[in-house]
Amino acid sequence: MMKKRCLFCDEIVPTKSEGDYDRYLGCSCSPDGSYSLLRDSYESINSLPHPKKRSMLHIVSAYLREQTDRDEAIVLSANDLETIVNAPTIPVTIEDKGIRLLQYLYRHSDRAGESVVIHPLSSNYNLTYSPNLQELVYIIDKLRNEQLIIREGTSFQLTEQGWHEAAASAGGKKLKPCTILIANEENLSIEWQDRILPIIEQYGYLPRLLTHATTGRPDGEKYSQELIADSKLIIADLTGQSPEVYFAAGYAVGLSIPVIWSMNSRDADTLPVKIKEIRPIVWNSAEELISILQQRLS
């Protein structure tokens, strides 16, 4: 396996070639995961003027860290950097950056008072979208003074107040990863993305919409077995008869992950596989599918 320097955190890490992309494994941008960068974008990012690098790359590193820590698969190119840096969700104030640290501790603990180790701090200031270690230390001290966290060396704990603050800012509860598998059809994707995914989230799931193609957007999901394996629920829509949907859903069944099958009525008479394990919900409209899914998920 080759090694390359991550442009965003400056660490030299293993990379894996995947088509036109290189996947960077285990750097400070994603210590327990990876992200993918378009190979042709490497030099264009590396040749950016130094002031621009100094103002943007630490933000991209923090974005990668936060998203991959939430089990999101990130595929990006040089064209995505400005979008990421200027996104309204990027924290700017010290208060908002402190909330990001509370959320990180919340994701990595099951209750207030449970210890989360952050070591070394010098490799983790991207947890707060900070440009340097000094700002991270300042934010930690501020949160301690506000009695939101307890720090003992490299061990951090949320206080009861900190836990409630983090839960409120994270929507009040941790969402379980849920993968939605659909055929690569634009109209179908829009319908699921805009109308159905928000409903699924109301039932305690973090839905991720996957097709067998990579969207190429910063928030795009790369179709992979790893994402399937990390899911707590799979919803496989057989509309369009995509072989990739059958394969991925079958892989999930083999891992004993619950699968809900669905299919638009237009394809109901052409189901090629008729076995007892595949009994799809047949739907005519998004409203009908939403109603049935609400019954199943509740």
Salt bridges, closest charged atoms under 4 A:
ASP10 OD1 - ARG5 NH1 2.73
GLU18 OE2 - ARG23 NE 2.91
GLU18 OE1 - LYS222 NZ 2.55
ASP22 OD2 - LYS4 NZ 3.43
ASP22 OD1 - ARG39 NE 3.08
GLU66 OE2 - ARG70 NH2 3.46
GLU66 OE2 - ARG100 NE 2.61
ASP69 OD2 - ARG107 NE 2.75
ASP69 OD1 - HIS108 NE2 2.71
GLU82 OE2 - LYS52 NZ 3.07
GLU114 OE1 - ARG111 NH1 3.40
GLU135 OE2 - LYS97 NZ 2.76
ASP141 OD1 - ARG144 NH1 3.93
GLU146 OE2 - LYS142 NZ 2.58
GLU185 OE1 - ARG266 NH2 3.01
ASP219 OD1 - ARG217 NE 3.53
GLU244 OE1 - HIS212 ND1 3.72
ASP267 OD1 - ARG266 NE 3.68
GLU287 OE2 - ARG195 NH2 1.96
